[in-house]
Amino acid sequence: MPTALNSGRQALPPSVPTPHVPTEQALPTFYGLDYFHNRLKALGLAKNDAIDYGLDVDEQGNILQLVRRFDGSFIQFIPNELRKKWDTIHKRKSAYNFHEESFYRILAVTRYHPDYLKANPERSKYGNQFGEKVRPLPTPLAIDAYNKRTTGGLITFIEGYFKAAALDLAGVESVAFTGITVYRITPDLREYLLRRRPDRIFIMYDNDALDVSSSFPTSSPDSVREGLAPSSVLSSRRNEDFANSARKFATALFSLFSSIDHTCEIVLVMGKPAPPLGAGGPKGLDDLIEVHGASPVTKDLLEFNFTPTFRESEFFAGFTLAKSTCNRKLNRLFLGDNYRHWIERLTSGASYHVSPLPRRGAGGEVFYSYGSAPPPPSPANVNKPQPPSPSSAALRQRTSPPVPPDKAVAGDQTAGRFGVHPSAARRCWGRWLPASQGYAESAGY
């Protein structure tokens, strides 16, 4: 007789099955392949040729930009979630033989699906692997030229792999960076340039590179007071990032080529700014090619006669750079000669709206915020009588303290005319400077 369970009574199966408790994470949401296929179609790239350009798709429908060396080989790495297990096995003193290849993955930059970004608004558009270095992304023409040891010719460096791929498909050798802050010469890029010894290099940016509209404050005073948002102070940070990106990369290129006594023309190129700067129309080079076609866009780029003076063609704008003057020229292009020029550019757009109500920054200075339209009145204040809007002269008199005669220069008057106190303009441009000191002086130019 079988042994009885539960104090002599045979255990019976439950009438209602116990629900299964999952021990693993749920499968990721699949957002479909339409986004991947649409991007390939916009590039004019066949699906069978996508892997040749290092493009793939993951289990969620996000686009993978596979990172390759300049010889075309893929880069493998151990993901952070597997690193602990890897280290634990390696610390064992026993002769345990495990399959190392099962821990490795191919390094890739992830371009998230739009639906994934809607479900995860805290994410940025691109994702890089944790703990891995950010590397340049060569296109097939760059890989082929490196392997064949081709010298001379033109190389373009641009932000975004889709733009580099669009140039490559149009016959222009290109290398992509994943952001403007990573325009730098890495060891593998140095080896590529030393082998290629190009005659010409284009440092390329989108047509909104000179845009200052994002310098306008967006945080409400209440959220600033409650510590939920940074202070609504105008900032030239975006313009400084572009200036630093171009200046540092151009300086590094000049230094590299001078060390091997090689002459290479270096040109700053951006999409032609639209009025207002960067607004309306295609933003990136891949968008230009999609709208106007590859032939006219690349013809305009290659036939554009760049000079030391900033010029515009049908689709592009830019100038040539020289080692002795590139710092000064790039600072002047992106930031102006001083804070007065920057604030004049900030307030010159016809589409900007000046709010009739002043705000106060972290230091108590009064300034005016800019946006596309004034905020609507709250329901509680709709029926309340509203005071008449003061004139611009009255606003200047109310918000601007007296300026000593020796400080009442044209730029300060311009800043006051647009409702930005000169002291606030100095603080938001470049660095926090005393009234008598300009950016160029403080930076040592």
C-alpha positions as CSV (number, residue, x, y, z in Angstrom):
1,M,0.0,0.0,0.0
2,P,1.4,3.4,-0.9
3,T,2.4,5.7,1.9
4,A,-0.4,8.1,2.8
5,L,0.2,11.9,2.8
6,N,-1.2,14.7,5.0
7,S,-1.9,12.8,8.2
8,G,-3.2,9.6,6.5
9,R,-5.3,11.3,3.8
10,Q,-4.3,11.1,0.2
11,A,-3.6,14.5,-1.4
12,L,-6.1,15.4,-4.1
13,P,-5.4,17.7,-7.0
14,P,-7.1,21.1,-6.6
15,S,-10.3,21.7,-8.5
16,V,-9.0,25.0,-9.9
17,P,-5.5,25.0,-11.3
18,T,-3.0,27.3,-9.5
19,P,-2.1,30.2,-11.8
20,H,1.5,30.0,-13.1
21,V,3.8,32.6,-11.5
22,P,6.4,33.6,-14.1
23,T,10.0,33.5,-13.0
24,E,11.4,35.4,-16.0
25,Q,10.7,38.8,-17.4
26,A,7.9,39.2,-19.9
27,L,8.8,39.1,-23.6
28,P,9.6,42.6,-25.0
29,T,6.8,44.3,-27.0
30,F,7.2,43.9,-30.7
31,Y,6.4,47.2,-32.6
32,G,6.7,45.8,-36.1
33,L,9.1,46.1,-39.0
34,D,7.5,49.0,-40.8
35,Y,9.8,51.6,-39.2
36,F,12.9,49.6,-40.4
37,H,11.5,49.1,-43.9
38,N,10.5,52.8,-44.2
39,R,14.0,54.0,-43.3
40,L,15.5,51.7,-45.8
41,K,13.1,52.9,-48.4
42,A,13.9,56.5,-47.6
43,L,17.6,55.8,-48.1
44,G,17.0,53.9,-51.4
45,L,18.5,50.8,-49.9
46,A,17.2,47.3,-50.6
47,K,16.5,45.0,-47.7
48,N,19.0,42.4,-48.9
49,D,21.7,45.1,-48.9
50,A,20.9,46.4,-45.4
51,I,23.4,44.2,-43.6
52,D,26.2,45.4,-46.0
53,Y,25.6,48.8,-44.5
54,G,25.5,47.4,-40.9
55,L,21.8,47.9,-40.5
56,D,19.7,45.3,-38.7
57,V,16.6,45.1,-36.5
58,D,16.1,43.7,-33.0
59,E,13.2,41.7,-31.4
60,Q,11.3,44.9,-30.7
61,G,11.6,46.5,-34.1
62,N,14.3,49.0,-33.1
63,I,17.0,49.6,-35.8
64,L,20.5,48.4,-35.0
65,Q,23.4,50.3,-36.4
66,L,26.1,47.6,-36.1
67,V,29.5,49.1,-35.1
68,R,32.3,48.0,-37.4
69,R,36.0,48.7,-37.5
70,F,37.5,50.4,-40.5
71,D,38.6,47.0,-41.9
72,G,34.9,46.0,-41.9
73,S,35.0,43.5,-39.0
74,F,32.2,43.6,-36.4
75,I,33.1,44.5,-32.8
76,Q,32.0,42.0,-30.1
77,F,31.5,42.7,-26.4
78,I,30.0,41.2,-23.3
79,P,26.8,42.9,-22.1
80,N,26.7,44.4,-18.7
81,E,24.0,41.9,-17.5
82,L,26.3,39.0,-18.4
83,R,29.5,40.5,-17.1
84,K,29.0,39.4,-13.5
85,K,28.4,35.8,-14.5
86,W,31.5,35.9,-16.7
87,D,33.6,37.2,-13.9
88,T,32.3,34.6,-11.5
89,I,33.2,31.7,-13.8
90,H,36.6,33.1,-14.5
91,K,37.4,33.3,-10.8
92,R,36.9,29.6,-10.3
93,K,40.0,27.6,-9.9
94,S,38.5,24.5,-11.3
95,A,39.0,23.5,-14.9
96,Y,35.5,24.3,-15.9
97,N,35.2,24.6,-19.6
98,F,32.3,26.8,-20.8
99,H,31.4,28.2,-24.2
100,E,32.8,31.7,-24.2
101,E,31.2,32.7,-27.4
102,S,27.7,32.4,-25.8
103,F,28.5,35.5,-23.7
104,Y,29.5,37.8,-26.6
105,R,27.2,40.1,-28.6
106,I,27.8,42.3,-31.6
107,L,28.2,45.9,-30.6
108,A,25.5,48.2,-32.0
109,V,23.9,51.6,-31.6
110,T,20.1,51.3,-31.2
111,R,17.7,53.7,-32.9
112,Y,14.5,53.2,-31.0
113,H,11.2,52.7,-32.7
114,P,8.9,55.8,-32.4
115,D,6.2,53.7,-30.6
116,Y,8.8,52.6,-28.1
117,L,9.8,56.2,-27.5
118,K,6.1,57.1,-26.9
119,A,5.9,54.3,-24.3
120,N,9.2,55.3,-22.8
121,P,9.4,59.1,-23.0
122,E,12.4,59.2,-20.7
123,R,14.5,57.5,-23.4
124,S,16.6,59.4,-26.0
125,K,16.3,58.5,-29.6
126,Y,19.6,56.6,-29.6
127,G,21.0,54.1,-27.2
128,N,24.6,53.0,-26.7
129,Q,25.8,50.0,-24.8
130,F,26.7,50.6,-21.1
131,G,30.4,50.8,-20.5
132,E,31.4,50.7,-24.1
133,K,33.3,53.4,-25.9
134,V,31.5,55.5,-28.5
135,R,33.2,54.8,-31.8
136,P,33.0,56.3,-35.3
137,L,30.8,54.5,-37.8
138,P,32.5,54.0,-41.2
139,T,30.4,53.4,-44.3
140,P,31.2,50.8,-47.0
141,L,33.1,53.2,-49.2
142,A,35.3,54.2,-46.2
143,I,35.9,50.6,-45.4
144,D,36.8,49.8,-49.0
145,A,39.2,52.7,-49.3
146,Y,40.9,51.7,-46.0
147,N,41.4,48.1,-47.1
148,K,42.6,49.0,-50.6
149,R,45.0,51.7,-49.0
150,T,43.6,54.3,-51.3
151,T,45.0,57.8,-50.7
152,G,43.7,61.3,-51.4
153,G,40.2,62.3,-52.3
154,L,37.4,63.6,-50.1
155,I,36.1,62.3,-46.7
156,T,33.0,63.7,-45.0
157,F,32.4,63.4,-41.3
158,I,28.8,63.9,-40.3
159,E,26.5,63.4,-37.3
160,G,24.2,60.4,-37.7
161,Y,24.8,57.1,-39.6
162,F,21.7,57.4,-41.8
163,K,23.1,60.7,-43.2
164,A,26.5,59.0,-43.8
165,A,24.8,56.1,-45.5
166,A,22.9,58.4,-47.7
167,L,26.1,60.1,-48.8
168,D,27.8,56.7,-49.3
169,L,25.0,55.6,-51.5
170,A,25.4,58.8,-53.5
171,G,29.1,58.0,-54.0
172,V,30.7,60.1,-51.3
173,E,33.0,58.5,-48.8
174,S,31.7,59.2,-45.3
175,V,32.2,58.4,-41.6
176,A,29.5,59.0,-39.0
177,F,29.6,60.2,-35.4
178,T,26.7,59.5,-33.0
179,G,26.6,63.1,-31.7
180,I,28.3,66.5,-32.1
181,T,30.1,66.0,-28.8
182,V,32.0,63.0,-30.0
183,Y,33.6,64.5,-33.1
184,R,37.1,63.3,-32.0
185,I,40.0,61.4,-33.3
186,T,40.0,57.9,-31.7
187,P,42.9,55.5,-32.2
188,D,41.2,53.6,-35.0
189,L,40.1,56.8,-36.7
190,R,43.7,58.1,-36.5
191,E,45.0,54.9,-38.2
192,Y,42.3,55.4,-40.9
193,L,43.3,59.0,-41.6
194,L,47.0,58.2,-41.6
195,R,46.4,55.5,-44.2
196,R,44.0,57.5,-46.3
197,R,45.8,60.9,-46.3
198,P,42.8,62.7,-47.8
199,D,43.1,65.9,-49.9
200,R,39.9,67.3,-48.5
201,I,37.8,66.8,-45.4
202,F,34.2,68.1,-44.8
203,I,33.1,68.6,-41.1
204,M,29.3,68.5,-41.6
205,Y,26.3,69.5,-39.5
206,D,22.6,69.9,-40.0
207,N,21.0,73.2,-41.1
208,D,20.0,74.1,-37.6
209,A,23.6,74.3,-36.3
210,L,23.3,78.1,-35.9
211,D,19.8,78.0,-34.4
212,V,19.5,79.8,-31.1
213,S,15.8,79.2,-30.5
214,S,16.4,76.4,-28.0
215,S,18.2,79.0,-25.8
216,F,14.8,80.4,-24.8
217,P,13.6,79.3,-21.3
218,T,10.8,76.8,-21.2
219,S,10.4,76.1,-17.4
220,S,7.6,77.8,-15.5
221,P,8.6,80.0,-12.5
222,D,6.5,77.7,-10.2
223,S,8.4,74.6,-11.2
224,V,11.7,76.5,-10.7
225,R,10.7,77.6,-7.2
226,E,9.7,74.1,-6.2
227,G,13.0,72.7,-7.4
228,L,11.4,70.6,-10.2
229,A,13.1,72.3,-13.1
230,P,16.3,74.4,-13.6
231,S,16.2,78.1,-13.5
232,S,14.7,79.8,-16.6
233,V,17.9,81.6,-17.6
234,L,18.8,82.0,-21.2
235,S,21.7,79.8,-22.2
236,S,24.2,79.7,-25.1
237,R,25.1,76.1,-24.2
238,R,23.8,74.7,-27.5
239,N,25.8,77.2,-29.6
240,E,28.9,76.5,-27.5
241,D,28.6,72.8,-28.0
242,F,28.6,73.2,-31.8
243,A,31.5,75.7,-31.6
244,N,33.5,73.3,-29.4
245,S,32.7,70.3,-31.6
246,A,34.0,71.9,-34.8
247,R,36.9,73.7,-33.1
248,K,38.3,70.7,-31.3
249,F,37.9,68.4,-34.2
250,A,39.4,70.8,-36.7
251,T,42.3,71.5,-34.4
252,A,43.0,67.8,-33.9
253,L,42.9,67.3,-37.7
254,F,45.4,70.1,-38.3
255,S,47.7,68.7,-35.6
256,L,47.6,65.2,-37.0
257,F,48.3,66.2,-40.6
258,S,51.1,68.6,-39.6
259,S,52.8,65.8,-37.7
260,I,53.2,63.9,-41.0
261,D,53.8,66.9,-43.1
262,H,50.6,66.4,-45.1
263,T,48.4,69.1,-46.6
264,C,44.6,68.6,-46.3
265,E,41.9,71.3,-46.9
266,I,39.4,71.2,-44.0
267,V,36.0,72.7,-44.6
268,L,33.1,73.4,-42.3
269,V,29.8,72.5,-44.1
270,M,26.2,72.7,-42.8
271,G,22.9,72.6,-44.4
272,K,21.8,76.0,-45.7
273,P,20.1,77.8,-42.9
274,A,16.5,78.6,-43.6
275,P,14.7,81.8,-42.3
276,P,14.2,81.5,-39.4
277,L,17.4,79.5,-38.9
278,G,16.8,75.8,-39.5
279,A,13.0,76.1,-39.5
280,G,10.8,74.7,-42.3
281,G,12.0,72.1,-44.8
282,P,14.5,69.2,-44.5
283,K,16.8,69.3,-41.5
284,G,19.4,66.6,-42.2
285,L,21.3,65.7,-45.3
286,D,19.4,62.4,-45.6
287,D,16.1,64.4,-45.6
288,L,17.5,66.7,-48.3
289,I,18.3,63.7,-50.5
290,E,14.9,62.1,-49.8
291,V,13.1,65.4,-50.9
292,H,15.3,66.6,-53.7
293,G,17.1,63.5,-54.9
294,A,20.7,62.3,-54.4
295,S,22.0,63.7,-57.7
296,P,21.3,67.4,-57.3
297,V,22.2,67.5,-53.6
298,T,25.6,65.7,-54.0
299,K,26.3,67.8,-57.1
300,D,25.8,71.0,-55.2
301,L,28.0,69.7,-52.4
302,L,30.9,68.6,-54.5
303,E,30.8,71.6,-56.9
304,F,30.4,74.2,-54.1
305,N,33.4,76.6,-54.3
306,F,34.1,77.0,-50.6
307,T,36.2,80.1,-49.6
308,P,37.5,81.5,-46.3
309,T,34.3,83.6,-46.2
310,F,31.0,82.1,-45.1
311,R,28.9,81.5,-48.3
312,E,25.7,79.7,-49.2
313,S,24.8,77.5,-52.2
314,E,21.5,76.0,-53.1
315,F,21.5,73.4,-50.3
316,F,24.7,74.1,-48.2
317,A,26.7,76.8,-46.4
318,G,30.2,77.0,-45.0
319,F,33.8,78.1,-45.3
320,T,37.3,76.8,-45.4
321,L,39.3,76.6,-42.2
322,A,42.9,77.5,-41.5
323,K,45.0,76.4,-38.5
324,S,45.8,79.9,-37.4
325,T,42.3,81.3,-37.6
326,C,39.8,78.4,-37.1
327,N,39.3,79.1,-33.4
328,R,38.4,82.7,-33.9
329,K,36.2,82.1,-37.0
330,L,34.2,79.3,-35.4
331,N,33.6,81.2,-32.2
332,R,32.4,84.2,-34.3
333,L,30.1,82.0,-36.4
334,F,28.4,80.2,-33.6
335,L,28.6,82.8,-30.7
336,G,29.3,86.1,-32.3
337,D,32.0,88.5,-31.3
338,N,30.6,89.0,-27.8
339,Y,27.4,88.5,-25.8
340,R,25.8,91.5,-27.5
341,H,25.9,89.9,-30.9
342,W,24.6,86.7,-29.5
343,I,21.6,88.3,-27.8
344,E,20.8,90.3,-31.0
345,R,20.8,87.0,-33.0
346,L,18.6,85.4,-30.3
347,T,16.0,88.1,-30.6
348,S,16.1,88.8,-34.3
349,G,13.8,85.9,-35.4
350,A,10.4,87.2,-36.6
351,S,8.6,84.1,-35.3
352,Y,9.6,84.6,-31.7
353,H,7.1,86.0,-29.3
354,V,8.1,88.3,-26.5
355,S,6.0,87.7,-23.4
356,P,4.5,90.8,-21.8
357,L,5.3,89.5,-18.3
358,P,8.9,89.5,-17.0
359,R,10.4,86.5,-15.1
360,R,13.1,86.4,-12.5
361,G,16.2,84.2,-12.8
362,A,18.0,82.4,-10.0
363,G,19.9,85.6,-9.1
364,G,16.8,87.7,-9.1
365,E,17.5,89.4,-12.4
366,V,14.4,90.3,-14.5
367,F,14.3,89.2,-18.1
368,Y,11.7,88.2,-20.7
369,S,10.9,84.7,-21.9
370,Y,10.4,83.8,-25.5
371,G,8.2,81.2,-27.1
372,S,5.9,80.5,-30.0
373,A,2.8,82.1,-28.3
374,P,1.8,83.6,-24.9
375,P,0.3,81.1,-22.5
376,P,-3.5,81.1,-22.3
377,P,-5.1,82.5,-19.1
378,S,-6.1,80.1,-16.4
379,P,-9.9,79.5,-16.0
380,A,-9.8,81.1,-12.5
381,N,-8.6,84.4,-14.0
382,V,-10.7,84.5,-17.1
383,N,-13.4,86.8,-15.6
384,K,-11.0,88.9,-13.6
385,P,-10.2,92.4,-15.0
386,Q,-6.8,92.3,-16.7
387,P,-4.5,95.4,-16.4
388,P,-3.6,97.1,-19.6
389,S,-0.3,95.9,-21.2
390,P,2.4,98.5,-20.5
391,S,4.4,100.0,-23.3
392,S,7.8,98.7,-24.1
393,A,9.3,102.0,-22.8
394,A,7.5,101.5,-19.5
395,L,8.7,97.9,-19.2
396,R,12.3,99.0,-19.8
397,Q,12.0,101.7,-17.2
398,R,10.3,99.2,-14.7
399,T,12.7,96.3,-15.1
400,S,16.1,97.8,-16.0
401,P,18.1,99.6,-13.3
402,P,20.0,102.7,-14.3
403,V,23.0,102.0,-16.4
404,P,26.1,104.1,-15.8
405,P,27.2,106.3,-18.8
406,D,30.4,104.3,-19.3
407,K,28.4,101.1,-19.5
408,A,25.6,102.3,-21.8
409,V,27.0,100.8,-24.9
410,A,25.1,99.9,-28.1
411,G,24.9,96.2,-27.2
412,D,23.5,96.8,-23.8
413,Q,20.9,99.1,-25.2
414,T,20.0,96.4,-27.7
415,A,19.6,93.8,-24.9
416,G,17.4,96.2,-22.9
417,R,15.3,97.0,-26.0
418,F,14.4,93.3,-26.2
419,G,13.6,93.1,-22.5
420,V,16.8,91.3,-21.5
421,H,18.8,93.1,-18.9
422,P,22.5,93.4,-20.0
423,S,23.7,91.6,-16.8
424,A,21.5,88.7,-17.6
425,A,22.7,88.7,-21.2
426,R,26.3,88.5,-20.1
427,R,25.5,85.6,-17.7
428,C,23.8,83.5,-20.4
429,W,26.5,84.0,-23.1
430,G,29.6,81.9,-22.8
431,R,30.4,82.4,-19.1
432,W,29.4,84.5,-16.2
433,L,31.5,87.6,-16.9
434,P,31.9,91.1,-15.4
435,A,30.4,93.9,-17.4
436,S,33.8,95.1,-18.7
437,Q,34.9,91.7,-19.9
438,G,33.9,89.9,-23.1
439,Y,34.0,86.2,-24.0
440,A,36.9,86.5,-26.4
441,E,39.0,88.2,-23.8
442,S,38.2,85.6,-21.1
443,A,38.8,82.7,-23.4
444,G,42.2,84.0,-24.4
445,Y,41.5,84.7,-28.1
